[in-house]
């Protein structure tokens, strides 16, 4: 699987500063991963890496699991103690019940925040 035409192994081999620049901390970014287009925002919240997945269009070939593994690798390499995931699977234009079941089975819970509204959220301890 590739992200914007770059293999996951090539992304892992990037210098830390280069990969951090691609993540555009604090700004929403859109990227293609496999057959999916993803709208996300990456931030640092306290000591954790925060991943806000606003929209995933397409996919189905394991994009979310691949993204989960890649972000986990990135966070461990940078010394983050955890990842805070927020997935807008409840309030998007066309909610996907399969995605909601998938996330809930992996420990995501519904939460409401002033910044994100209703989301499915989970803190992944590293």
N, C-alpha and C positions, 0 to 999 in steps of 0.2 A: 504494500500500500504506500502511496506517496502523498505528500502534503505539498500542494502547489508545485508538483513536478519534481520534488526532492524526496529521496528515499528517507525512511525513518532513521536508518543507520547514518546517513549523511548529516541529518539534523542533529543526531546525538554527538557527532564528531565536531560540530561547530564550537568555536571558542565561546565561553560563557557570555561574554559581552555581546557577541553577535546574535546568539539565540535570544538573550534578554531583549535586544533591540527589535527582533522580529515579533516578540510577544506584545510590544507596544503597551507596557504597563499603564493602566489608568485610562486607556482609550479603547473603544470597541473596534474589533477587527473582524474582517470576513476572510475566510480561507477555504480552499477546496481540500478535502481529504477523501481519497478514494472517489466515490461517486457523490459524496455529500458536500454541500456548501454549509459552512458553520459560521454563525455570528457569535462571537465570544468576547469577553473582556477578562484580562488577567490583572491582578493587583496583589499587593502585600497587605494583609490585615493582621495586626499585631505581629506575631512571628510566622504566621501561616501564609502559604500561597493561596490566593482566592481565585477560583475559576467560575465565572458567570457565563453559563451557556444559554444565550437568549433564543437561538433558533438553530435547528438542524434540518436542512431540507435534503431529502434523498438519503442515500446510504443503504444500510441493510446488510452490508458485507462485514460487519463487525467494527464499524467506524468508532462507535462509542467505547468499546473495549480497547481498541488500539489507542485512542486518545487518552483513556484512563491510564494505560501503561506508560505512554510517552510522557505525560504530565507527571506521573509518579516518579519516573526516572529523573526528569528535570529537577523536581523538588528535592529528591534525595541527594542529587549531585550538588545542589546549592545549600544543603543543610537545613531545609525547612523541616520543622517537627511535624507538620501536617498540611493537608490540603482541604480547604473549605469549598465544596462544590455547591453551586446554586444552578438548578436547571428549571427553566421556564416552561415546564411541560404541562402546567395546569391552565395557563392563561393565554397560550399562543392562539393564533387564528384557527388552527385545526388540531386540537389536542389529540395525541396518539395514546389510546388506552394501553396498548402493548408496551410502549415506552414507560408509562407510569407504573405498570405492574413490574417491569424489569427493574426500575429504580427502587421501588418500594421493597422488592425482594432482596436488594443489596443494602438495605438499611437506610434509605432516604426517607425522610419524613416531611410532611407538609409544614411550612412555616410562612409567616407573613412578616415582611420587613418594610420599613419606611422607604428604603431605597429601591428594592426589587419587587415589592408586592408579594403575591402568593407564588411560592416556588417550592420545589422539592429540594431539600438540602441534606447534606451529609458532611461530616468532618472525617476525613480519612487520616488516621494516625500513621505516621511513617516510622 
